[in-house]
Amino acid sequence: MAESLQINDNLHSVQRQLIELRMEHADMDDMIDRLALSLPHDDLALRRLKKRRLMLRDQISRLEVELDPPTPA
């Protein structure tokens, strides 16, 4: 039972979330690059992907601060 709880905790750990968000961000970069190269490209889809990528970057930044908070000066 304790092992099951530990595995579940690992699946939802901040480090795990960070890994998943970074992977999704990289996938988003790839999709944006491919869409930008296609002709004609869909401007609305491109804007939506870029907005989603920015939201992911913000989530990643928040989790990074949570893992390693800045030290007071």
C-alpha positions as CSV (number, residue, x, y, z in Angstrom):
1,M,0.0,0.0,0.0
2,A,2.8,2.5,0.9
3,E,4.6,1.6,-2.3
4,S,1.5,2.4,-4.3
5,L,1.2,5.7,-2.6
6,Q,4.8,6.5,-3.3
7,I,4.4,5.6,-7.0
8,N,1.3,7.8,-7.2
9,D,3.2,10.7,-5.5
10,N,6.0,10.3,-8.1
11,L,3.6,10.6,-10.9
12,H,2.3,13.9,-9.7
13,S,5.6,15.3,-8.3
14,V,6.7,18.8,-9.3
15,Q,9.7,17.4,-11.1
16,R,7.4,15.1,-13.1
17,Q,5.1,17.9,-14.0
18,L,8.1,20.0,-15.1
19,I,9.3,17.2,-17.4
20,E,5.9,16.8,-18.9
21,L,5.5,20.5,-19.5
22,R,8.9,20.8,-21.1
23,M,8.1,17.9,-23.4
24,E,4.8,19.6,-24.4
25,H,6.6,22.9,-24.9
26,A,9.1,21.2,-27.2
27,D,6.3,19.6,-29.1
28,M,4.6,22.9,-29.4
29,D,7.8,24.5,-30.8
30,D,7.9,21.8,-33.4
31,M,4.3,22.2,-34.4
32,I,4.7,26.0,-34.7
33,D,7.8,25.6,-36.8
34,R,6.0,23.1,-39.2
35,L,2.9,25.3,-39.4
36,A,4.9,28.4,-40.1
37,L,6.7,26.6,-43.0
38,S,3.5,25.3,-44.6
39,L,2.0,27.4,-47.3
40,P,-0.6,28.8,-46.9
41,H,-0.3,28.7,-43.2
42,D,-3.2,29.2,-40.8
43,D,-2.6,32.4,-38.9
44,L,-5.3,31.8,-36.3
45,A,-3.9,28.3,-35.6
46,L,-0.4,29.7,-35.4
47,R,-1.5,32.4,-32.9
48,R,-3.3,29.8,-30.8
49,L,-0.3,27.5,-30.7
50,K,2.0,30.4,-29.7
51,K,-0.4,31.5,-27.0
52,R,-0.5,27.9,-25.6
53,R,3.3,27.7,-25.8
54,L,3.5,30.9,-23.8
55,M,1.1,29.5,-21.2
56,L,3.3,26.4,-20.9
57,R,6.4,28.6,-20.5
58,D,4.7,30.5,-17.7
59,Q,3.7,27.2,-16.0
60,I,7.3,25.9,-16.3
61,S,8.7,29.1,-14.8
62,R,6.3,28.9,-11.8
63,L,7.3,25.3,-11.1
64,E,11.0,26.1,-11.4
65,V,10.6,28.8,-8.8
66,E,8.6,26.4,-6.6
67,L,11.5,23.9,-6.8
68,D,14.2,26.4,-6.4
69,P,12.9,29.6,-4.8
70,P,15.1,32.7,-5.1
71,T,17.2,33.5,-2.0
72,P,16.5,36.8,-0.4
73,A,19.2,39.4,-0.9
